[in-house]
Amino acid sequence: MTDYPHPPLFEAVIELRYAGDGSQRAFEQAAKRIHKLYPVAQDIRAKVLAAEGVPSDAPEVVFLARHLSSADGADTVILHPDRVALSRKAPYLGWDDFTRRMREVLATAAPISKRRGLSRVGVRYIDRLDVPVASDVVFDYQEFVRVAANPLPFESGPVSGISLSAARDGEDHLSAAWPQFFDGTRDQVVDLAIHDVGQFVEIKANDRFALGVVGEIKTACADYGVHVRVVHDGEGYRSHAAVRRYGNATLELQERLASVAWAEMIKPTKAVVVASKRARKARD
């Protein structure tokens, strides 16, 4: 296993969303105060494209968020009338330093949160792990990293999900399985697709699969200027499909995809888990 002198963290993010509709005035007040601490500002906007011949009242360009970064680019505050987020790139200096910075940001951006309750708290860590294997070798990630969901940093309340994703350097696509490759009812083809994946990588009983809708994925990505293509190529396993041009997905887009387009979570059946374990043993 690679010995890391420092945490192999690529990015850490904390986001707080607030209930109700925030005002533009409060947003601008907060942005002006934050700008003194994070001087590099950029507004993130998306161009809305209407279908030919279909009338639309939507504005041509919509505002998504304002990014205010430190001079060295290591820290970025993401402001929106209904949320405040802090992103920290490497080097990561630890949880205490990260939360201290977030408290400073929240105090400075107080106009956004004034008299509004919290509706969501999100924490995201993105690590880079150097796996010493050839690119064409199938490997078990659990030989290189252990992922634990306990204890969670919450005193109470429901947790909607914990996910782990992995990609090789140079890949700009997201791997998926295409249930319609198989024949049967909705539940049957989904089960067959998960079984198909399980012949390529081992599936554990506590794994979950996100069921995505192609139309919703394309629409969400297009709203952020990312024009993906979903292609069935059968690479690795028969139902393999690639969501190509996905590499440009921003944090905001990934959150929208997770909450809308990939929102339904599927638990693998016991039979699928057993079959996947047998397949791994056969490969070994």
Legacy VTK file of the C-alpha trace (Angstrom):
# vtk DataFile Version 3.0
C-alpha trace
ASCII
DATASET POLYDATA
POINTS 284 float
0.000 0.000 0.000
1.257 3.503 -0.816
2.573 5.395 2.212
1.214 8.950 2.179
3.163 11.545 4.214
0.029 13.738 4.135
-3.678 12.914 3.723
-4.201 12.070 0.010
-7.048 14.545 -0.153
-7.920 16.291 -3.410
-10.850 18.363 -2.119
-12.972 18.784 1.020
-16.335 20.553 0.970
-18.833 21.637 3.627
-22.186 23.029 2.476
-25.084 24.485 4.479
-28.452 25.021 2.814
-31.161 27.175 4.340
-34.932 26.872 4.329
-37.120 29.312 2.448
-36.237 31.674 -0.375
-33.204 33.868 0.142
-33.196 37.474 -1.024
-30.839 38.876 -3.646
-30.077 41.799 -1.359
-28.901 39.524 1.463
-26.841 37.525 -1.024
-25.076 40.631 -2.338
-24.384 41.847 1.203
-22.812 38.508 2.110
-20.829 38.353 -1.131
-19.413 41.847 -0.557
-18.241 40.882 2.942
-16.773 37.545 1.791
-14.944 39.261 -1.081
-12.671 41.033 1.406
-11.383 37.639 2.604
-11.581 35.754 -0.699
-10.710 38.295 -3.416
-10.957 36.208 -6.617
-14.621 36.287 -7.667
-16.415 34.514 -10.484
-20.130 34.179 -11.211
-21.143 30.758 -12.505
-23.960 30.966 -15.030
-25.650 28.580 -17.438
-27.194 29.296 -20.817
-30.702 27.900 -21.235
-31.412 26.456 -24.677
-35.042 26.151 -25.790
-36.172 23.517 -28.271
-36.816 24.902 -31.740
-40.423 25.965 -32.185
-41.229 25.601 -28.474
-41.987 28.918 -26.702
-40.318 29.442 -23.333
-40.531 32.110 -20.649
-37.241 31.028 -19.083
-34.358 33.543 -19.132
-31.563 32.879 -21.625
-28.929 32.853 -18.888
-29.499 31.731 -15.293
-27.310 32.418 -12.269
-25.999 29.321 -10.471
-23.574 30.532 -7.810
-20.745 32.943 -7.040
-17.312 31.498 -6.373
-14.952 33.577 -4.234
-11.462 32.120 -3.897
-8.337 32.854 -1.907
-5.390 34.313 -3.783
-3.662 30.910 -3.958
-6.850 29.128 -5.082
-6.728 26.609 -2.233
-9.963 27.832 -0.613
-13.188 28.699 -2.409
-16.441 29.973 -0.923
-19.507 29.060 -2.992
-22.396 31.445 -2.392
-26.017 31.217 -3.460
-29.076 32.978 -1.989
-30.053 29.706 -0.281
-26.686 28.116 0.586
-23.081 28.659 1.662
-20.264 26.208 0.953
-16.512 26.104 1.534
-14.180 24.048 -0.643
-10.599 23.286 0.388
-8.047 21.884 -2.079
-4.784 20.201 -1.104
-2.928 20.613 1.156
-5.652 19.710 3.636
-4.692 20.966 7.091
-7.108 18.896 9.151
-10.698 18.953 10.350
-10.104 21.569 13.064
-8.585 24.041 10.598
-11.279 23.317 8.007
-14.189 23.848 10.404
-12.527 26.987 11.805
-12.444 28.447 8.298
-16.067 27.434 7.760
-17.164 29.159 10.971
-15.426 32.334 9.801
-17.194 32.101 6.442
-20.596 31.573 8.079
-20.103 34.521 10.408
-19.105 36.732 7.482
-21.982 35.487 5.295
-24.530 35.978 8.091
-26.985 37.991 5.911
-27.821 34.808 3.975
-28.644 32.726 7.064
-30.325 35.442 9.145
-33.672 34.215 10.578
-33.568 31.076 8.407
-33.388 27.483 9.565
-31.051 24.864 8.137
-32.530 22.478 5.570
-29.413 20.462 4.710
-25.820 19.964 5.838
-23.435 18.284 3.402
-19.825 17.155 3.852
-17.807 15.778 0.950
-14.239 14.444 0.788
-12.515 13.560 -2.481
-9.288 11.565 -2.121
-6.723 10.542 -4.703
-5.364 7.044 -4.092
-2.406 5.737 -6.111
-3.140 2.068 -6.831
-0.007 0.201 -7.993
-1.591 -1.952 -10.698
-1.711 -1.831 -14.483
-4.671 0.002 -16.006
-6.091 -3.193 -17.554
-5.989 -5.244 -14.338
-9.186 -5.853 -12.374
-8.535 -5.159 -8.693
-10.450 -5.078 -5.433
-10.333 -1.509 -4.090
-10.791 -2.854 -0.552
-7.201 -4.149 -0.702
-6.051 -0.531 -0.829
-8.617 1.484 1.124
-11.057 0.850 3.937
-14.257 2.896 3.938
-16.179 3.123 7.207
-19.551 4.758 7.811
-19.449 4.595 11.585
-19.349 6.763 13.565
-21.080 9.441 11.503
-20.613 13.079 12.569
-24.296 13.531 13.463
-25.960 13.269 16.835
-29.305 12.274 15.363
-31.400 12.375 12.226
-31.593 10.301 9.053
-28.706 9.845 6.631
-29.834 9.524 3.004
-26.766 7.662 1.788
-23.004 7.228 1.654
-21.338 6.519 -1.676
-17.884 5.694 -3.040
-16.900 6.246 -6.671
-13.620 5.599 -8.458
-12.106 6.543 -11.814
-8.809 5.991 -13.593
-6.608 8.899 -14.657
-7.595 10.159 -18.091
-11.142 8.816 -17.973
-13.833 11.370 -18.707
-16.795 9.043 -18.402
-18.925 7.437 -15.749
-19.422 3.676 -15.928
-22.947 2.327 -15.567
-25.067 -0.699 -16.442
-27.928 -0.559 -18.961
-30.898 -2.565 -17.582
-32.749 -2.491 -20.932
-30.009 -4.711 -22.348
-32.027 -7.510 -20.741
-35.649 -8.599 -21.181
-38.175 -8.696 -18.359
-40.037 -6.513 -15.927
-38.464 -3.369 -14.468
-37.351 -5.137 -11.282
-36.064 -8.136 -13.230
-33.883 -6.149 -15.655
-32.456 -4.020 -12.828
-31.559 -7.191 -10.912
-29.970 -8.701 -14.041
-27.924 -5.530 -14.630
-26.578 -5.588 -11.057
-25.815 -9.303 -11.462
-23.917 -8.462 -14.669
-21.780 -5.887 -12.838
-21.165 -8.461 -10.109
-19.408 -10.751 -12.565
-16.808 -8.020 -13.095
-16.388 -6.567 -9.589
-17.379 -8.115 -6.274
-20.643 -6.812 -4.802
-21.099 -6.705 -1.034
-24.387 -7.064 0.837
-24.231 -3.452 2.065
-23.506 -1.991 -1.400
-26.145 0.162 -3.061
-26.710 1.020 -6.716
-28.093 4.353 -7.887
-30.739 3.976 -10.589
-30.487 6.832 -13.079
-32.858 8.097 -15.758
-31.027 8.946 -18.994
-33.324 11.845 -19.904
-32.961 13.456 -16.479
-29.181 12.990 -16.535
-28.883 14.677 -19.950
-31.208 17.519 -18.944
-29.374 18.224 -15.685
-25.984 18.157 -17.401
-27.178 20.403 -20.258
-28.385 22.984 -17.724
-24.757 23.256 -16.571
-23.287 23.332 -20.075
-22.142 19.688 -19.961
-23.419 17.758 -22.980
-23.045 14.073 -22.168
-23.524 11.055 -24.417
-24.739 7.737 -23.036
-23.289 4.853 -25.060
-23.733 1.102 -24.617
-20.311 -0.407 -25.356
-20.288 -3.698 -23.412
-16.757 -3.081 -22.097
-15.980 -5.279 -19.096
-19.512 -6.623 -18.721
-22.274 -7.117 -21.266
-24.577 -4.298 -20.128
-21.795 -1.742 -19.581
-22.751 1.765 -20.652
-20.582 4.879 -20.499
-21.820 8.360 -19.661
-19.239 10.188 -21.745
-18.048 13.819 -21.403
-18.930 13.570 -17.724
-15.497 14.718 -16.567
-16.517 18.407 -16.602
-19.229 17.939 -13.966
-18.974 20.629 -11.280
-19.771 20.119 -7.607
-23.178 21.762 -8.081
-23.979 19.488 -11.022
-22.889 16.368 -9.136
-25.182 17.323 -6.257
-28.116 17.857 -8.622
-27.501 14.504 -10.307
-27.319 12.770 -6.922
-30.549 14.352 -5.685
-32.605 14.072 -8.889
-31.227 11.950 -11.727
-29.571 9.209 -9.606
-31.838 9.502 -6.581
-33.282 5.963 -6.388
-31.066 3.539 -4.461
-31.242 -0.209 -5.178
-30.085 -2.927 -2.771
-28.557 -6.025 -4.404
-30.365 -9.293 -3.727
-28.727 -12.046 -1.709
-28.485 -14.200 -4.843
-26.568 -11.452 -6.660
-24.117 -11.057 -3.755
-23.461 -14.810 -3.622
-22.987 -15.032 -7.407
-20.610 -12.063 -7.353
-18.495 -13.669 -4.630
-18.264 -16.874 -6.656
-17.213 -14.895 -9.723
-14.427 -13.188 -7.764
-13.131 -16.543 -6.533
-13.176 -17.850 -10.099
-11.143 -14.843 -11.277
-8.619 -15.369 -8.494
LINES 1 285
284 0 1 2 3 4 5 6 7 8 9 10 11 12 13 14 15 16 17 18 19 20 21 22 23 24 25 26 27 28 29 30 31 32 33 34 35 36 37 38 39 40 41 42 43 44 45 46 47 48 49 50 51 52 53 54 55 56 57 58 59 60 61 62 63 64 65 66 67 68 69 70 71 72 73 74 75 76 77 78 79 80 81 82 83 84 85 86 87 88 89 90 91 92 93 94 95 96 97 98 99 100 101 102 103 104 105 106 107 108 109 110 111 112 113 114 115 116 117 118 119 120 121 122 123 124 125 126 127 128 129 130 131 132 133 134 135 136 137 138 139 140 141 142 143 144 145 146 147 148 149 150 151 152 153 154 155 156 157 158 159 160 161 162 163 164 165 166 167 168 169 170 171 172 173 174 175 176 177 178 179 180 181 182 183 184 185 186 187 188 189 190 191 192 193 194 195 196 197 198 199 200 201 202 203 204 205 206 207 208 209 210 211 212 213 214 215 216 217 218 219 220 221 222 223 224 225 226 227 228 229 230 231 232 233 234 235 236 237 238 239 240 241 242 243 244 245 246 247 248 249 250 251 252 253 254 255 256 257 258 259 260 261 262 263 264 265 266 267 268 269 270 271 272 273 274 275 276 277 278 279 280 281 282 283
